Amino acid sequence: MAGSPQAWAAGTMLMVLQSILGLTPDAPNNILWVNDPTLPPWLNRVKFSNLRIGPSRLDITFTRQEGVTSFTVPKKHGKLRIVMEE
């Protein structure tokens, strides 16, 4: 049907964010891998609230300052491990 959003289009932005932030969730092992996150110059902050990975949930905020992207985890529930790779 013309004008109806396609399923692949609805998830495109999330896939782009996952790619530029280097996020790889491993729900069976309760790990979130973060590999060299890089926000583009036009985007200074991205915040995920209540992000669920396996049985765990977290809030995570990515911030770009002076060309460097970093992240903070102000809230986490469960035994999720967050592993940063460069």
Biopython code that builds the backbone (N, CA, C, O; Angstrom):
import numpy as np
from Bio.PDB.StructureBuilder import StructureBuilder

atoms = [
    (1, "MET", "N", (0.841, -1.167, 0.000)),
    (1, "MET", "CA", (0.000, 0.000, 0.000)),
    (1, "MET", "C", (0.898, 1.246, 0.000)),
    (1, "MET", "O", (1.788, 1.359, 0.843)),
    (2, "ALA", "N", (0.683, 2.150, -0.904)),
    (2, "ALA", "CA", (1.475, 3.372, -0.987)),
    (2, "ALA", "C", (1.259, 4.215, 0.265)),
    (2, "ALA", "O", (0.137, 4.348, 0.754)),
    (3, "GLY", "N", (2.344, 4.776, 0.771)),
    (3, "GLY", "CA", (2.245, 5.625, 1.938)),
    (3, "GLY", "C", (2.365, 4.886, 3.263)),
    (3, "GLY", "O", (2.534, 5.518, 4.306)),
    (4, "SER", "N", (2.280, 3.568, 3.242)),
    (4, "SER", "CA", (2.437, 2.802, 4.479)),
    (4, "SER", "C", (3.924, 2.573, 4.744)),
    (4, "SER", "O", (4.655, 2.163, 3.843)),
    (5, "PRO", "N", (4.376, 2.834, 5.967)),
    (5, "PRO", "CA", (5.796, 2.611, 6.247)),
    (5, "PRO", "C", (6.148, 1.125, 6.170)),
    (5, "PRO", "O", (5.391, 0.264, 6.619)),
    (6, "GLN", "N", (7.284, 0.856, 5.604)),
    (6, "GLN", "CA", (7.769, -0.512, 5.523)),
    (6, "GLN", "C", (8.465, -0.873, 6.832)),
    (6, "GLN", "O", (9.005, 0.002, 7.508)),
    (7, "ALA", "N", (8.456, -2.142, 7.189)),
    (7, "ALA", "CA", (9.092, -2.587, 8.436)),
    (7, "ALA", "C", (10.578, -2.266, 8.443)),
    (7, "ALA", "O", (11.109, -1.843, 9.469)),
    (8, "TRP", "N", (11.261, -2.458, 7.313)),
    (8, "TRP", "CA", (12.698, -2.186, 7.277)),
    (8, "TRP", "C", (12.980, -0.699, 7.461)),
    (8, "TRP", "O", (14.007, -0.339, 8.037)),
    (9, "ALA", "N", (12.101, 0.165, 6.988)),
    (9, "ALA", "CA", (12.308, 1.604, 7.121)),
    (9, "ALA", "C", (12.153, 2.045, 8.575)),
    (9, "ALA", "O", (12.855, 2.950, 9.027)),
    (10, "ALA", "N", (11.253, 1.422, 9.297)),
    (10, "ALA", "CA", (11.016, 1.792, 10.693)),
    (10, "ALA", "C", (12.241, 1.520, 11.562)),
    (10, "ALA", "O", (12.490, 2.255, 12.518)),
    (11, "GLY", "N", (13.004, 0.487, 11.248)),
    (11, "GLY", "CA", (14.173, 0.134, 12.048)),
    (11, "GLY", "C", (15.469, 0.734, 11.560)),
    (11, "GLY", "O", (16.513, 0.533, 12.181)),
    (12, "THR", "N", (15.428, 1.471, 10.452)),
    (12, "THR", "CA", (16.655, 1.997, 9.856)),
    (12, "THR", "C", (17.422, 2.904, 10.811)),
    (12, "THR", "O", (18.633, 2.746, 10.958)),
    (13, "MET", "N", (16.756, 3.842, 11.457)),
    (13, "MET", "CA", (17.448, 4.779, 12.341)),
    (13, "MET", "C", (18.114, 4.062, 13.507)),
    (13, "MET", "O", (19.224, 4.415, 13.904)),
    (14, "LEU", "N", (17.444, 3.060, 14.053)),
    (14, "LEU", "CA", (18.058, 2.298, 15.154)),
    (14, "LEU", "C", (19.305, 1.561, 14.684)),
    (14, "LEU", "O", (20.289, 1.474, 15.418)),
    (15, "MET", "N", (19.268, 1.032, 13.465)),
    (15, "MET", "CA", (20.442, 0.339, 12.926)),
    (15, "MET", "C", (21.596, 1.312, 12.673)),
    (15, "MET", "O", (22.758, 0.965, 12.883)),
    (16, "VAL", "N", (21.279, 2.520, 12.226)),
    (16, "VAL", "CA", (22.309, 3.541, 12.019)),
    (16, "VAL", "C", (22.946, 3.904, 13.359)),
    (16, "VAL", "O", (24.170, 3.971, 13.467)),
    (17, "LEU", "N", (22.123, 4.139, 14.377)),
    (17, "LEU", "CA", (22.653, 4.462, 15.708)),
    (17, "LEU", "C", (23.497, 3.318, 16.262)),
    (17, "LEU", "O", (24.560, 3.554, 16.835)),
    (18, "GLN", "N", (23.035, 2.092, 16.097)),
    (18, "GLN", "CA", (23.793, 0.933, 16.571)),
    (18, "GLN", "C", (25.158, 0.888, 15.894)),
    (18, "GLN", "O", (26.160, 0.569, 16.534)),
    (19, "SER", "N", (25.199, 1.202, 14.623)),
    (19, "SER", "CA", (26.445, 1.169, 13.869)),
    (19, "SER", "C", (27.416, 2.274, 14.295)),
    (19, "SER", "O", (28.585, 1.990, 14.558)),
    (20, "ILE", "N", (26.950, 3.538, 14.370)),
    (20, "ILE", "CA", (27.873, 4.624, 14.701)),
    (20, "ILE", "C", (28.301, 4.593, 16.166)),
    (20, "ILE", "O", (29.359, 5.114, 16.517)),
    (21, "LEU", "N", (27.481, 3.984, 17.018)),
    (21, "LEU", "CA", (27.849, 3.891, 18.435)),
    (21, "LEU", "C", (28.601, 2.606, 18.757)),
    (21, "LEU", "O", (29.073, 2.424, 19.879)),
    (22, "GLY", "N", (28.713, 1.715, 17.774)),
    (22, "GLY", "CA", (29.460, 0.475, 17.974)),
    (22, "GLY", "C", (28.816, -0.458, 18.977)),
    (22, "GLY", "O", (29.517, -1.164, 19.702)),
    (23, "LEU", "N", (27.488, -0.474, 19.032)),
    (23, "LEU", "CA", (26.782, -1.297, 20.017)),
    (23, "LEU", "C", (26.540, -2.701, 19.483)),
    (23, "LEU", "O", (25.993, -2.882, 18.395)),
    (24, "THR", "N", (26.955, -3.694, 20.268)),
    (24, "THR", "CA", (26.674, -5.082, 19.943)),
    (24, "THR", "C", (26.130, -5.755, 21.201)),
    (24, "THR", "O", (26.898, -6.113, 22.094)),
    (25, "PRO", "N", (24.817, -5.927, 21.273)),
    (25, "PRO", "CA", (24.252, -6.603, 22.453)),
    (25, "PRO", "C", (24.444, -8.116, 22.347)),
    (25, "PRO", "O", (24.277, -8.700, 21.277)),
    (26, "ASP", "N", (24.790, -8.730, 23.454)),
    (26, "ASP", "CA", (24.934, -10.185, 23.554)),
    (26, "ASP", "C", (24.036, -10.624, 24.711)),
    (26, "ASP", "O", (24.512, -10.881, 25.817)),
    (27, "ALA", "N", (22.738, -10.705, 24.442)),
    (27, "ALA", "CA", (21.748, -10.999, 25.485)),
    (27, "ALA", "C", (21.977, -12.343, 26.167)),
    (27, "ALA", "O", (21.856, -12.408, 27.390)),
    (28, "PRO", "N", (22.306, -13.444, 25.435)),
    (28, "PRO", "CA", (22.508, -14.719, 26.121)),
    (28, "PRO", "C", (23.623, -14.680, 27.172)),
    (28, "PRO", "O", (23.557, -15.384, 28.179)),
    (29, "ASN", "N", (24.653, -13.848, 26.929)),
    (29, "ASN", "CA", (25.765, -13.746, 27.884)),
    (29, "ASN", "C", (25.678, -12.508, 28.761)),
    (29, "ASN", "O", (26.573, -12.249, 29.565)),
    (30, "ASN", "N", (24.589, -11.730, 28.608)),
    (30, "ASN", "CA", (24.344, -10.548, 29.434)),
    (30, "ASN", "C", (25.480, -9.520, 29.326)),
    (30, "ASN", "O", (25.970, -9.010, 30.334)),
    (31, "ILE", "N", (25.889, -9.226, 28.076)),
    (31, "ILE", "CA", (26.980, -8.287, 27.808)),
    (31, "ILE", "C", (26.532, -7.280, 26.754)),
    (31, "ILE", "O", (25.840, -7.636, 25.800)),
    (32, "LEU", "N", (26.927, -6.029, 26.930)),
    (32, "LEU", "CA", (26.788, -5.011, 25.897)),
    (32, "LEU", "C", (28.194, -4.594, 25.498)),
    (32, "LEU", "O", (28.935, -4.036, 26.308)),
    (33, "TRP", "N", (28.562, -4.863, 24.251)),
    (33, "TRP", "CA", (29.857, -4.465, 23.718)),
    (33, "TRP", "C", (29.711, -3.074, 23.116)),
    (33, "TRP", "O", (28.774, -2.821, 22.359)),
    (34, "VAL", "N", (30.630, -2.172, 23.448)),
    (34, "VAL", "CA", (30.663, -0.827, 22.882)),
    (34, "VAL", "C", (32.018, -0.689, 22.198)),
    (34, "VAL", "O", (33.055, -0.646, 22.860)),
    (35, "ASN", "N", (32.001, -0.619, 20.857)),
    (35, "ASN", "CA", (33.235, -0.623, 20.083)),
    (35, "ASN", "C", (33.427, 0.714, 19.366)),
    (35, "ASN", "O", (32.776, 0.988, 18.358)),
    (36, "ASP", "N", (34.322, 1.537, 19.895)),
    (36, "ASP", "CA", (34.720, 2.799, 19.278)),
    (36, "ASP", "C", (33.524, 3.664, 18.851)),
    (36, "ASP", "O", (33.356, 3.928, 17.660)),
    (37, "PRO", "N", (32.700, 4.103, 19.797)),
    (37, "PRO", "CA", (31.543, 4.934, 19.435)),
    (37, "PRO", "C", (31.992, 6.268, 18.842)),
    (37, "PRO", "O", (32.931, 6.889, 19.337)),
    (38, "THR", "N", (31.315, 6.702, 17.779)),
    (38, "THR", "CA", (31.666, 7.952, 17.113)),
    (38, "THR", "C", (30.406, 8.672, 16.659)),
    (38, "THR", "O", (29.772, 8.283, 15.679)),
    (39, "LEU", "N", (30.053, 9.726, 17.384)),
    (39, "LEU", "CA", (28.920, 10.547, 16.962)),
    (39, "LEU", "C", (29.387, 11.506, 15.869)),
    (39, "LEU", "O", (30.495, 12.037, 15.948)),
    (40, "PRO", "N", (28.556, 11.733, 14.850)),
    (40, "PRO", "CA", (28.936, 12.674, 13.786)),
    (40, "PRO", "C", (28.935, 14.107, 14.314)),
    (40, "PRO", "O", (28.329, 14.377, 15.351)),
    (41, "PRO", "N", (29.603, 15.032, 13.617)),
    (41, "PRO", "CA", (29.706, 16.424, 14.084)),
    (41, "PRO", "C", (28.362, 17.114, 14.318)),
    (41, "PRO", "O", (28.284, 18.027, 15.140)),
    (42, "TRP", "N", (27.330, 16.711, 13.633)),
    (42, "TRP", "CA", (26.027, 17.353, 13.780)),
    (42, "TRP", "C", (25.179, 16.770, 14.908)),
    (42, "TRP", "O", (24.059, 17.224, 15.144)),
    (43, "LEU", "N", (25.714, 15.761, 15.608)),
    (43, "LEU", "CA", (24.961, 15.111, 16.683)),
    (43, "LEU", "C", (25.820, 15.056, 17.939)),
    (43, "LEU", "O", (26.805, 14.319, 17.986)),
    (44, "ASN", "N", (25.453, 15.832, 18.957)),
    (44, "ASN", "CA", (26.279, 15.927, 20.164)),
    (44, "ASN", "C", (25.871, 14.979, 21.284)),
    (44, "ASN", "O", (26.660, 14.718, 22.192)),
    (45, "ARG", "N", (24.636, 14.457, 21.229)),
    (45, "ARG", "CA", (24.177, 13.631, 22.350)),
    (45, "ARG", "C", (23.101, 12.659, 21.893)),
    (45, "ARG", "O", (22.204, 13.010, 21.127)),
    (46, "VAL", "N", (23.214, 11.422, 22.385)),
    (46, "VAL", "CA", (22.189, 10.402, 22.161)),
    (46, "VAL", "C", (21.951, 9.713, 23.496)),
    (46, "VAL", "O", (22.893, 9.273, 24.155)),
    (47, "LYS", "N", (20.679, 9.622, 23.890)),
    (47, "LYS", "CA", (20.347, 8.980, 25.166)),
    (47, "LYS", "C", (19.338, 7.864, 24.928)),
    (47, "LYS", "O", (18.312, 8.062, 24.278)),
    (48, "PHE", "N", (19.648, 6.691, 25.466)),
    (48, "PHE", "CA", (18.710, 5.572, 25.470)),
    (48, "PHE", "C", (18.235, 5.392, 26.905)),
    (48, "PHE", "O", (19.048, 5.312, 27.827)),
    (49, "SER", "N", (16.929, 5.330, 27.095)),
    (49, "SER", "CA", (16.360, 5.112, 28.424)),
    (49, "SER", "C", (15.674, 3.756, 28.455)),
    (49, "SER", "O", (14.940, 3.391, 27.536)),
    (50, "ASN", "N", (15.925, 3.020, 29.526)),
    (50, "ASN", "CA", (15.294, 1.727, 29.743)),
    (50, "ASN", "C", (15.585, 0.744, 28.601)),
    (50, "ASN", "O", (14.710, -0.016, 28.188)),
    (51, "LEU", "N", (16.819, 0.769, 28.102)),
    (51, "LEU", "CA", (17.250, -0.142, 27.047)),
    (51, "LEU", "C", (17.374, -1.543, 27.629)),
    (51, "LEU", "O", (18.072, -1.751, 28.621)),
    (52, "ARG", "N", (16.704, -2.489, 27.017)),
    (52, "ARG", "CA", (16.679, -3.864, 27.546)),
    (52, "ARG", "C", (17.635, -4.755, 26.754)),
    (52, "ARG", "O", (17.589, -4.808, 25.525)),
    (53, "ILE", "N", (18.506, -5.455, 27.494)),
    (53, "ILE", "CA", (19.416, -6.433, 26.906)),
    (53, "ILE", "C", (19.306, -7.681, 27.767)),
    (53, "ILE", "O", (19.768, -7.704, 28.908)),
    (54, "GLY", "N", (18.693, -8.715, 27.213)),
    (54, "GLY", "CA", (18.426, -9.912, 28.002)),
    (54, "GLY", "C", (17.551, -9.541, 29.189)),
    (54, "GLY", "O", (16.567, -8.818, 29.034)),
    (55, "PRO", "N", (17.903, -10.034, 30.381)),
    (55, "PRO", "CA", (17.097, -9.730, 31.564)),
    (55, "PRO", "C", (17.435, -8.378, 32.204)),
    (55, "PRO", "O", (16.802, -7.987, 33.185)),
    (56, "SER", "N", (18.418, -7.670, 31.665)),
    (56, "SER", "CA", (18.877, -6.409, 32.254)),
    (56, "SER", "C", (18.313, -5.205, 31.518)),
    (56, "SER", "O", (17.882, -5.300, 30.368)),
    (57, "ARG", "N", (18.326, -4.053, 32.215)),
    (57, "ARG", "CA", (17.903, -2.785, 31.635)),
    (57, "ARG", "C", (18.904, -1.709, 32.037)),
    (57, "ARG", "O", (19.512, -1.778, 33.105)),
    (58, "LEU", "N", (19.068, -0.712, 31.167)),
    (58, "LEU", "CA", (19.972, 0.372, 31.505)),
    (58, "LEU", "C", (19.585, 1.646, 30.786)),
    (58, "LEU", "O", (18.878, 1.624, 29.779)),
    (59, "ASP", "N", (20.064, 2.758, 31.324)),
    (59, "ASP", "CA", (20.049, 4.046, 30.650)),
    (59, "ASP", "C", (21.499, 4.301, 30.251)),
    (59, "ASP", "O", (22.405, 4.108, 31.061)),
    (60, "ILE", "N", (21.728, 4.734, 29.011)),
    (60, "ILE", "CA", (23.079, 5.015, 28.547)),
    (60, "ILE", "C", (23.036, 6.269, 27.687)),
    (60, "ILE", "O", (22.164, 6.417, 26.830)),
    (61, "THR", "N", (23.982, 7.168, 27.922)),
    (61, "THR", "CA", (24.043, 8.432, 27.199)),
    (61, "THR", "C", (25.403, 8.565, 26.535)),
    (61, "THR", "O", (26.439, 8.419, 27.182)),
    (62, "PHE", "N", (25.389, 8.843, 25.235)),
    (62, "PHE", "CA", (26.605, 9.089, 24.470)),
    (62, "PHE", "C", (26.705, 10.582, 24.218)),
    (62, "PHE", "O", (25.723, 11.217, 23.833)),
    (63, "THR", "N", (27.904, 11.156, 24.437)),
    (63, "THR", "CA", (28.127, 12.586, 24.282)),
    (63, "THR", "C", (29.400, 12.813, 23.469)),
    (63, "THR", "O", (30.412, 12.143, 23.674)),
    (64, "ARG", "N", (29.329, 13.778, 22.535)),
    (64, "ARG", "CA", (30.505, 14.140, 21.752)),
    (64, "ARG", "C", (30.966, 15.517, 22.188)),
    (64, "ARG", "O", (30.197, 16.478, 22.166)),
    (65, "GLN", "N", (32.246, 15.606, 22.592)),
    (65, "GLN", "CA", (32.860, 16.877, 22.967)),
    (65, "GLN", "C", (34.245, 16.932, 22.345)),
    (65, "GLN", "O", (35.050, 16.013, 22.505)),
    (66, "GLU", "N", (34.511, 18.016, 21.637)),
    (66, "GLU", "CA", (35.806, 18.224, 20.981)),
    (66, "GLU", "C", (36.199, 17.026, 20.124)),
    (66, "GLU", "O", (37.363, 16.625, 20.096)),
    (67, "GLY", "N", (35.218, 16.458, 19.424)),
    (67, "GLY", "CA", (35.481, 15.366, 18.502)),
    (67, "GLY", "C", (35.603, 13.994, 19.131)),
    (67, "GLY", "O", (35.833, 13.013, 18.424)),
    (68, "VAL", "N", (35.454, 13.902, 20.440)),
    (68, "VAL", "CA", (35.585, 12.623, 21.139)),
    (68, "VAL", "C", (34.214, 12.209, 21.687)),
    (68, "VAL", "O", (33.532, 12.994, 22.346)),
    (69, "THR", "N", (33.826, 10.962, 21.400)),
    (69, "THR", "CA", (32.557, 10.435, 21.899)),
    (69, "THR", "C", (32.812, 9.579, 23.130)),
    (69, "THR", "O", (33.653, 8.681, 23.112)),
    (70, "SER", "N", (32.081, 9.866, 24.193)),
    (70, "SER", "CA", (32.167, 9.081, 25.425)),
    (70, "SER", "C", (30.758, 8.703, 25.842)),
    (70, "SER", "O", (29.778, 9.179, 25.269)),
    (71, "PHE", "N", (30.667, 7.844, 26.843)),
    (71, "PHE", "CA", (29.336, 7.454, 27.314)),
    (71, "PHE", "C", (29.318, 7.308, 28.819)),
    (71, "PHE", "O", (30.342, 7.061, 29.457)),
    (72, "THR", "N", (28.118, 7.469, 29.373)),
    (72, "THR", "CA", (27.882, 7.252, 30.799)),
    (72, "THR", "C", (26.676, 6.331, 30.949)),
    (72, "THR", "O", (25.802, 6.269, 30.084)),
    (73, "VAL", "N", (26.656, 5.628, 32.061)),
    (73, "VAL", "CA", (25.542, 4.726, 32.383)),
    (73, "VAL", "C", (25.010, 5.145, 33.749)),
    (73, "VAL", "O", (25.454, 4.630, 34.775)),
    (74, "PRO", "N", (24.051, 6.086, 33.765)),
    (74, "PRO", "CA", (23.553, 6.572, 35.053)),
    (74, "PRO", "C", (22.670, 5.582, 35.797)),
    (74, "PRO", "O", (22.518, 5.679, 37.014)),
    (75, "LYS", "N", (22.081, 4.620, 35.068)),
    (75, "LYS", "CA", (21.190, 3.667, 35.738)),
    (75, "LYS", "C", (21.315, 2.312, 35.060)),
    (75, "LYS", "O", (21.310, 2.209, 33.834)),
    (76, "LYS", "N", (21.428, 1.265, 35.888)),
    (76, "LYS", "CA", (21.512, -0.100, 35.367)),
    (76, "LYS", "C", (20.838, -1.044, 36.344)),
    (76, "LYS", "O", (21.087, -0.989, 37.549)),
    (77, "HIS", "N", (19.980, -1.912, 35.821)),
    (77, "HIS", "CA", (19.318, -2.927, 36.630)),
    (77, "HIS", "C", (19.689, -4.292, 36.057)),
    (77, "HIS", "O", (19.552, -4.529, 34.857)),
    (78, "GLY", "N", (20.151, -5.170, 36.907)),
    (78, "GLY", "CA", (20.559, -6.489, 36.452)),
    (78, "GLY", "C", (22.071, -6.615, 36.439)),
    (78, "GLY", "O", (22.790, -5.698, 36.837)),
    (79, "LYS", "N", (22.536, -7.752, 35.981)),
    (79, "LYS", "CA", (23.962, -8.055, 36.019)),
    (79, "LYS", "C", (24.646, -7.866, 34.668)),
    (79, "LYS", "O", (25.632, -8.538, 34.367)),
    (80, "LEU", "N", (24.125, -6.962, 33.869)),
    (80, "LEU", "CA", (24.690, -6.672, 32.552)),
    (80, "LEU", "C", (26.115, -6.151, 32.693)),
    (80, "LEU", "O", (26.394, -5.265, 33.501)),
    (81, "ARG", "N", (27.009, -6.722, 31.890)),
    (81, "ARG", "CA", (28.388, -6.202, 31.804)),
    (81, "ARG", "C", (28.469, -5.333, 30.568)),
    (81, "ARG", "O", (27.944, -5.679, 29.510)),
    (82, "ILE", "N", (29.139, -4.193, 30.718)),
    (82, "ILE", "CA", (29.365, -3.300, 29.587)),
    (82, "ILE", "C", (30.862, -3.320, 29.303)),
    (82, "ILE", "O", (31.675, -2.971, 30.159)),
    (83, "VAL", "N", (31.215, -3.736, 28.079)),
    (83, "VAL", "CA", (32.616, -3.899, 27.718)),
    (83, "VAL", "C", (32.941, -2.914, 26.606)),
    (83, "VAL", "O", (32.328, -2.943, 25.539)),
    (84, "MET", "N", (33.921, -2.032, 26.866)),
    (84, "MET", "CA", (34.360, -1.037, 25.893)),
    (84, "MET", "C", (35.552, -1.580, 25.130)),
    (84, "MET", "O", (36.520, -2.056, 25.723)),
    (85, "GLU", "N", (35.473, -1.505, 23.808)),
    (85, "GLU", "CA", (36.577, -1.906, 22.936)),
    (85, "GLU", "C", (36.973, -0.718, 22.073)),
    (85, "GLU", "O", (36.136, 0.118, 21.732)),
    (86, "GLU", "N", (38.257, -0.646, 21.722)),
    (86, "GLU", "CA", (38.721, 0.410, 20.815)),
    (86, "GLU", "C", (39.375, -0.203, 19.622)),
    (86, "GLU", "O", (39.836, 0.514, 18.734)),
]
sb = StructureBuilder()
sb.init_structure("model")
sb.init_model(0)
sb.init_chain("A")
sb.init_seg("    ")
for serial, (resi, resn, name, xyz) in enumerate(atoms, 1):
    if name == "N":
        sb.init_residue(resn, " ", resi, " ")
    sb.init_atom(name, np.array(xyz, "f"), 0.0, 1.0, " ", f" {name:<3s}", serial, name[0])
structure = sb.get_structure()
